[in-house]
Amino acid sequence: MATWSEADLVPFEKNFYKEDPRVTERSDEQVAEFRRAKEIRLRGSNVPKPVMTFDETGYPDYIMREINKLGFTEPSPIQSQAWPLAMSGRDLVAIAETGSGKTLGFALPSFVHIKAQPPLQYGDGPIALILAPTRELAVQIQNECSRFGSPCRVRTASVYGGVPKGPQIRALQRGAEIVIATPGRLIDMLAIGKTNLRRVTYLVMDEADRMLDMGFEPQIRRIVEGEDMPPTLCQRRQRSGEAWSSGRSDQSGSSPASTRRL
C-alpha cells in the first residue's frame, strides 16, 4: 500500500454553495409543498432547501450562458435538490428516471468544483472521476460534459473497453480534469501507469445499482480503496462522493441496500 504525507496532497475546497436569499426566505411549508409537487423524497439530515430556478443556483456566468443556449426553463426535480447538496460537498445517493437530467445533476457541480482547485500539473490525473457501467453510457456522459467543457476550459477524456487503447491513452496524457470511465478499462490504465487518481476529489458512480448488478463491486472497491487513491483523503472523508441510479428503488423509495452500502 502506498503511503502519503501531507506534502503529497494538493489542498482543495469542496463547499461552494451559498444559498440564494430567495431560497432562504421560503418557509418550510413552501419547501415541503414544492417537494410534494415534484415527488422529491429525502433521507438524511440537514438537507438544504431545493432551488426552483436556475438564477437561484449560484452558477457562474460561463455555466449560465450555456444553460440559456440550451433553452432550459427550470431545473428538473433531481437537479433542484441535488445541486445544493453537491455544491455543498456532501455525499449523495440520487435516484431518478432516465431522461430526468441526472447527468447535468452531477456534471455541472463538477465544473464548479474543478475550477476552484489548483490547475493540473504535468503528470496529474483527473480531479473529477465519473464511473459508468457501459461504453455507451460513458460516451453519453462525455457528450453532455463536452457541451460545457469548452466554455469552462475543462478537458474531458473517456476510457472504456471494446476499442483500441491508443487514443484514450493520448487523451489522458494530454491532461483531463474530468475522466469518464468503465471500471475495467480504468484499472487497465492505472496498471500501466497512463493515469493516476492522486488529484481526484470529486467522485461519481453513475447507474451505481446497475454496476453492482453487473458484478463491478470488486473493481469499484479496487479503484476507490486502491493504493493509487490517497488513503488520507478516504480516511478524512474529504472527497465528494455521489452515486446516481436510474429509477430503481426499494419499496420505501430509498436506494437499494447494496448501493447505500457501497
C-alpha positions, 0 to 999 in steps of 0.5 A, a space after each residue: 500500500 502506498 503511503 502519503 504525507 501531507 506534502 503529497 496532497 494538493 489542498 482543495 475546497 469542496 463547499 461552494 454553495 451559498 444559498 440564494 436569499 430567495 431560497 432562504 426566505 421560503 418557509 418550510 411549508 413552501 419547501 415541503 409543498 414544492 417537494 410534494 409537487 415534484 415527488 422529491 423524497 429525502 433521507 438524511 439530515 440537514 438537507 438544504 432547501 431545493 432551488 426552483 430556478 436556475 438564477 437561484 443556483 449560484 452558477 457562474 456566468 460561463 455555466 449560465 450562458 450555456 444553460 440559456 443556449 440550451 433553452 432550459 426553463 427550470 431545473 428538473 426535480 433531481 437537479 433542484 435538490 441535488 445541486 445544493 447538496 453537491 455544491 455543498 460537498 456532501 455525499 449523495 445517493 440520487 435516484 431518478 428516471 432516465 431522461 430526468 437530467 441526472 447527468 447535468 445533476 452531477 456534471 455541472 457541480 463538477 465544473 464548479 468544483 474543478 475550477 476552484 482547485 489548483 490547475 493540473 500539473 504535468 503528470 496529474 490525473 483527473 480531479 473529477 472521476 465519473 464511473 459508468 457501467 457501459 461504453 455507451 453510457 460513458 460516451 453519453 456522459 462525455 457528450 453532455 460534459 463536452 457541451 460545457 467543457 469548452 466554455 469552462 476550459 475543462 478537458 474531458 477524456 473517456 476510457 472504456 473497453 471494446 476499442 483500441 487503447 491508443 487514443 484514450 491513452 493520448 487523451 489522458 496524457 494530454 491532461 483531463 480534469 474530468 475522466 469518464 470511465 468503465 471500471 475495467 478499462 480504468 484499472 487497465 490504465 492505472 496498471 500501466 501507469 497512463 493515469 493516476 487518481 492522486 488529484 481526484 476529489 470529486 467522485 461519481 458512480 453513475 447507474 451505481 445499482 446497475 454496476 453492482 448488478 453487473 458484478 463491478 463491486 470488486 473493481 469499484 472497491 479496487 479503484 476507490 480503496 486502491 493504493 493509487 487513491 490517497 488513503 488520507 483523503 478516504 480516511 478524512 472523508 474529504 472527497 465528494 462522493 455521489 452515486 446516481 441510479 436510474 429509477 430503481 428503488 426499494 419499496 420505501 423509495 430509498 436506494 437499494 441496500 447494496 448501493 447505500 452500502 457501497 
